[in-house]
Amino acid sequence: MTEKTSGAAAPLLRLTGVGKNYGNVIALRDVSLEASEGEVTCVLGDNGAGKSTLIKVVAGLHRHDTGTYEVQGEKVAFGSPRDALDRGIATVYQDLAVVPLMPVWRNFFLGSEKRKRFAVMDVEFMRETTHREMAAMGIDLRDVNQPIGTLSGGERQCVAIARAVYFGAKALVLDEPTAALGVKQAGVVLRYVVQARERGLAVIFITHNPHHAYPVGDRFLILNRGQSIGYHAKNDITRDELTALMAGGSELEELAHELDTTAAGTAAAKELRKETLNP
Ligand SMILES: Nc1ncnc2c1ncn2[C@@H]1O[C@H](COP(=O)(O)OP(=O)(O)OP(=O)(O)O)[C@@H](O)[C@H]1O
């Protein structure tokens, strides 16, 4: 477990025994997690595991029904994403709310435009700032005037991350930022995740890919059907163990067991077990 030198200081964000129902669907049950400055907490889970619901609680879109949510040691129950943002919790969704035909800098400042006297937009300032902030995160944009729609998916994610950092986020919640990306682009985004951590943010990184989570994560929460099936610090778990847990360990064993009833099936079951433990 990565011990913080700050000793007794409360983590930036802490969920304890949180539950959330949609009518009689239990989307989350008794889930706990912490996110501290300068750390990446990964939340892993398959479809329907409860990842989106967890994000919505953290981001202020939904209130939790049970358990507690604390920010810097203070209990909160956000009524809207604005409340969460006011406490420094910024969420970057996979389907980024960008205006594709507008320049990168306009998207960077969208809704928070810098103005000079007589409400005239300070375009120069916004262009320079966008370029500088992107460079600080390790991306050298040739032209901040280019429409954001011309950037790659990975670069667009990076603009959103840089923007959140610039506007003072203390905690950054990333909703499957690498899901729709190829290996190279995913690598670019992972580099940003590390950058955000280096800049002292508490990062919550939602993903279903243990190969993306493991290299950048400090803690790992694995969800399955709304419940935690593991919460580990990096030095408590290997990448292979994380992958096996994520693959739904017992479910795969069940699948292998079913396959293992004929000679041909035995070979496939063996393969499946091997795959799960040594991806
Ligand atoms: N608005 C809703 N009303 C009813 N049930 C819901 C609602 N949103 C989610 N659920 C249910 O809650 C459970 C958790 O869903 P959630 O979307 O949080 O999972 P997820 O891990 O994000 O999955 P995915 O990766 O497929 O988005 C699922 O069984 C889902 O069907």
The ligand as a MOL file (V3000), in Angstrom:
LIG
                    3D

  0  0  0     0  0            999 V3000
M  V30 BEGIN CTAB
M  V30 COUNTS 31 33 0 0 0
M  V30 BEGIN ATOM
M  V30 1 N -30.7980 4.4210 -15.0310 0
M  V30 2 C -30.8200 3.1160 -14.7390 0
M  V30 3 N -31.9850 2.4970 -14.4430 0
M  V30 4 C -32.0250 1.1860 -14.1240 0
M  V30 5 N -30.9460 0.3840 -14.0620 0
M  V30 6 C -29.7610 0.9410 -14.3520 0
M  V30 7 C -29.6290 2.3290 -14.7160 0
M  V30 8 N -28.3240 2.5970 -14.9450 0
M  V30 9 C -27.6670 1.4350 -14.7420 0
M  V30 10 N -28.5130 0.4520 -14.3920 0
M  V30 11 C -28.1550 -0.9390 -14.0430 0
M  V30 12 O -27.2100 -0.8840 -12.9910 0
M  V30 13 C -26.2020 -1.8560 -13.1940 0
M  V30 14 C -24.8300 -1.1860 -13.2490 0
M  V30 15 O -24.7490 -0.4220 -14.4490 0
M  V30 16 P -23.5500 0.5440 -14.8190 0
M  V30 17 O -23.9610 1.2780 -16.0650 0
M  V30 18 O -23.1720 1.3390 -13.6430 0
M  V30 19 O -22.3880 -0.5000 -15.1580 0
M  V30 20 P -21.0290 -0.2870 -15.9620 0
M  V30 21 O -19.9890 -1.0380 -15.2130 0
M  V30 22 O -20.7810 1.1480 -16.1800 0
M  V30 23 O -21.3140 -0.9970 -17.3320 0
M  V30 24 P -20.8490 -0.5710 -18.8180 0
M  V30 25 O -19.3770 -0.7870 -18.8710 0
M  V30 26 O -21.6260 -1.5310 -19.6740 0
M  V30 27 O -21.2740 0.8570 -19.0090 0
M  V30 28 C -26.5650 -2.6020 -14.4480 0
M  V30 29 O -27.2590 -3.7650 -14.0740 0
M  V30 30 C -27.4650 -1.6440 -15.1790 0
M  V30 31 O -28.3710 -2.3250 -15.9960 0
M  V30 END ATOM
M  V30 BEGIN BOND
M  V30 1 1 1 2
M  V30 2 1 2 3
M  V30 3 2 2 7
M  V30 4 2 3 4
M  V30 5 1 4 5
M  V30 6 2 5 6
M  V30 7 1 6 7
M  V30 8 1 6 10
M  V30 9 1 7 8
M  V30 10 2 8 9
M  V30 11 1 9 10
M  V30 12 1 10 11
M  V30 13 1 11 12
M  V30 14 1 11 30
M  V30 15 1 12 13
M  V30 16 1 13 14
M  V30 17 1 13 28
M  V30 18 1 14 15
M  V30 19 1 15 16
M  V30 20 2 16 17
M  V30 21 1 16 18
M  V30 22 1 16 19
M  V30 23 1 19 20
M  V30 24 2 20 21
M  V30 25 1 20 22
M  V30 26 1 20 23
M  V30 27 1 23 24
M  V30 28 2 24 25
M  V30 29 1 24 26
M  V30 30 1 24 27
M  V30 31 1 28 29
M  V30 32 1 28 30
M  V30 33 1 30 31
M  V30 END BOND
M  V30 END CTAB
M  END
